[in-house]
Amino acid sequence: MLRGKNIIIGICGGIAAYKTPQLVRLLKKEGANVKVVLTEGGARFVSELALATVSQEPVYRAIFPSSGTTDFTHHISLGEWADALLIAPATANSLGRLAAGLCDDMLAACFLTLRPGKPVLIFPAMDGQMYLSASVQRNIATLAGQGCTIIPPESGELASGQCGLGRMPEPEAILSHLQQSLRSEERHSPLHGRSVLVTAGPTREKIDGVRFISNYSSGKMGFAIARAAAKRGALVTLITGPVHLETPPGVTRIDVESAADMHAAAEEVFSSCNVFIAAAAVADYRPRAPYEGKIKKEDAEMQLALVRNPDILAEFSKQRSPKQLAVGFALETREGVECARQKLEAKQLDLIAFNYFDGKNSGFEVDTNILTLIDRHGETLELPKLTKDEAAEQLLDAIERLTPVNAGNA
Ligand SMILES: Cc1cc2nc3c(=O)[nH]c(=O)nc-3n(C[C@H](O)[C@H](O)[C@H](O)COP(=O)(O)O)c2cc1C
């Protein structure tokens, strides 16, 4: 798996850096070409000479070349060379620098110049309080949103002598994370090169100039699907209602507000997409006649007349060619699987994800989800509680199982 692969190991200034010569040795034994990038902090914890010896390569540190060097552009060529970037240990400081998009050392430059789609595995290791701090968590979320794989630290004995969260996994475990990541990258996906349209987030239906009807959808599930599909090489268009999420790398994003806007934007893409995944929580109804200004508080009661919004997925399903796949979500609280099955049949979908809503582990806003996937042949796959990224991978696996039959242009 690793034979001939070009791997950069970025080492930051944490105590766990002492384990990295062993990690380099393991990768070399697997046949990888390894180059080490050491931060200034990292060099305080592990010897450059030891790393150069085990990697059989010079260790890269400063962006500015030392006198006598003839290659002045290592800050670009290293990132281009790499098949994967592994950052272990990643310090709080470097997580902040990378999340902010700085380019003040060789590690940051490699991170910015890595080719799109190449895996970045980040192993944060630090004091538990530091790891759980709002700033570090925000930076981790930013990097994960950009497609990096973050492997959380383990709990146990720390090099500081304390016990708790913050330990970097052992080199053998890091190696197996890397192998797993490269394996899924190499697997040729039937979605590669195909156009995938994903809708995400809530819609806002205007009551008047300052008020609207909406729901609690955060868009996280749809964004996770878009991210996972782009990673598989699909050409992804993401139509999203108002959310606070970063656009996944390589995804074309269209921002909309109301169900009518989403409908109009989706219609533009319908005919050219191979797969339509409707993960948005589109409002079923909208106020019949939104008021231009602000409605005054005058009467003790008020009536709001609502009209039905178009069903975007049902419409797509009705007009699609046999080569296009239609995938929906059904968020239900009770008797869910049966309702989801009925929806699959009524809308003639290829696949439906029944999304059990319990308000804690699945559904809106949270980072995890519990899905049951039902396909057009009646195959049912009950998934356990997963992160939304993991659930997205499972959903795409299920779509891929249906895709070969539908191969060809839309
Ligand atoms: C003894 C010692 C141990 C440290 N261990 C860690 C650590 O495990 N994780 C971390 O994020 N920072 C740790 N730090 C702080 C970093 O070394 C410091 O933030 C440094 O600026 C990181 O630089 P870098 O991110 O460029 O490598 C430690 C500092 C000291 C003095």
The ligand as an ORCA input file, in Angstrom:
! r2SCAN-3c Opt
* xyz 0 1
  C       7.903     21.200     27.752
  C       6.890     21.670     26.746
  C       5.997     20.777     26.233
  C       5.028     21.178     25.318
  N       4.153     20.261     24.838
  C       3.178     20.653     23.975
  C       2.261     19.691     23.476
  O       2.308     18.499     23.786
  N       1.304     20.132     22.621
  C       1.192     21.443     22.234
  O       0.279     21.775     21.497
  N       2.090     22.362     22.684
  C       3.074     21.995     23.543
  N       3.980     22.918     24.010
  C       3.924     24.299     23.499
  C       4.543     24.392     22.093
  O       5.855     23.848     22.111
  C       4.585     25.857     21.634
  O       3.251     26.323     21.472
  C       5.347     26.048     20.348
  O       5.275     27.414     19.977
  C       4.789     25.178     19.234
  O       5.456     25.492     18.023
  P       5.065     24.751     16.658
  O       3.589     24.679     16.581
  O       5.629     25.662     15.592
  O       5.742     23.455     16.669
  C       4.976     22.535     24.924
  C       5.907     23.428     25.415
  C       6.837     23.016     26.345
  C       7.820     24.028     26.877
*
